[in-house]
Amino acid sequence: MRIIVTGASRGIGYHTTMALAKYPDNHVLALSRDGDKLQSLQKAIQELKTAGRFDFLAIDLTQPLPTSLIEKIEVMGGIDILVNNAGQLINKPFLSTPLEDWQSIFESNLFAPVRLIQALTPFLEKSKKAHILNISSMGGFQGSSKFPGLAAYSSSKAALANLTECLAEELKEKSIAVNCLALGAVQTEMLATAFPGYVAPVSSEAMGTYVADFALNGHKVFNGKVLPVSVSTP
Ligand SMILES: NC(=O)c1ccc[n+]([C@@H]2O[C@H](COP(=O)([O-])OP(=O)(O)OC[C@H]3O[C@@H](n4cnc5c(N)ncnc54)[C@H](OP(=O)(O)O)[C@@H]3O)[C@@H](O)[C@H]2O)c1
């Protein structure tokens, strides 16, 4: 499988990439802004007993996509799976969250996946069975517990979940499945920012392993689904 993972420099994306890269048949392209951390990820993959092909590109996904991304995809011969994992969290009371913060969080959590999906659909539609996997949050899952300070974050994740359902319909003619995992608490830098002092029951390695497996196999049995993946609240 030829796979792109966004937000691979740390947390869930890092471990998703590690879990996907251990298969010799996979070719993974990792994206995030921090090139040094992506280089460390490359070193960790080179130390695996078995590893597929790996490449990375340090880009800010809230900016127009560089031609170097398309060039790397052409070298890969196309794309089968896109994991939209990169995300940003702002923890501020609603009344003191300026519109600039709302715009920033929607840029990274919704518009960046939109931009990437639009740019990569011409490649994905050439795959025999493509999968777009969007990573949302329990905060963006209808009817879930909500927490003060997370209005902008949770709204952006709800929008990503709804986009998933819309795109599954719109892209089904192109044989591109689109699913969304609404994650519960996972121990990462993002969680520590949102809930200082709270210790999540799930490690980023365990969740990354699950996300990797779902990216490879979930579209064999699901399409257009927003699935809660959570053992705790938050
Ligand atoms: N941890 C949780 O409890 C939890 C719960 C529910 C959902 N989630 C979701 O799971 C995903 C991963 O979360 P995490 O906890 O692993 O977060 P994290 O540790 O903060 O990592 C976020 C990743 O996104 C990348 N990123 C952020 N903005 C970017 C941008 N503009 N361009 C490119 N890359 C960008 C970061 O890399 P750079 O800084 O190098 O760019 C980093 O690799 C997120 O979508 C998050 O909303 C997490």
The ligand as an ORCA input file, in Angstrom:
! r2SCAN-3c Opt
* xyz 0 1
  N      -4.626     12.774     22.110
  C      -5.915     12.661     22.260
  O      -6.421     12.400     23.363
  C      -6.824     12.802     21.077
  C      -8.179     12.571     21.271
  C      -9.040     12.703     20.197
  C      -8.562     13.034     18.957
  N      -7.230     13.273     18.774
  C      -6.794     13.654     17.427
  O      -5.743     12.811     17.012
  C      -4.864     13.519     16.131
  C      -3.431     13.394     16.650
  O      -3.407     13.955     17.961
  P      -2.170     13.874     18.970
  O      -2.750     13.821     20.316
  O      -1.189     12.858     18.500
  O      -1.591     15.358     18.771
  P      -0.133     15.983     18.885
  O       0.742     15.144     19.724
  O      -0.327     17.423     19.226
  O       0.380     15.872     17.365
  C      -0.227     16.629     16.355
  C       0.480     16.370     15.059
  O      -0.110     17.215     14.044
  C       0.922     17.918     13.354
  N       0.425     19.201     12.877
  C      -0.301     20.110     13.570
  N      -0.542     21.193     12.818
  C       0.035     20.959     11.603
  C       0.133     21.698     10.405
  N      -0.392     22.929     10.287
  N       0.784     21.156      9.352
  C       1.348     19.930      9.466
  N       1.281     19.180     10.569
  C       0.637     19.691     11.642
  C       2.027     18.052     14.402
  O       3.300     18.139     13.793
  P       4.215     19.451     13.646
  O       4.088     20.243     14.900
  O       5.577     18.875     13.389
  O       3.678     20.157     12.442
  C       1.942     16.708     15.114
  O       2.681     15.731     14.409
  C      -5.353     14.972     16.108
  O      -6.139     15.199     14.968
  C      -6.204     15.053     17.362
  O      -7.213     16.051     17.260
  C      -6.362     13.164     19.808
*
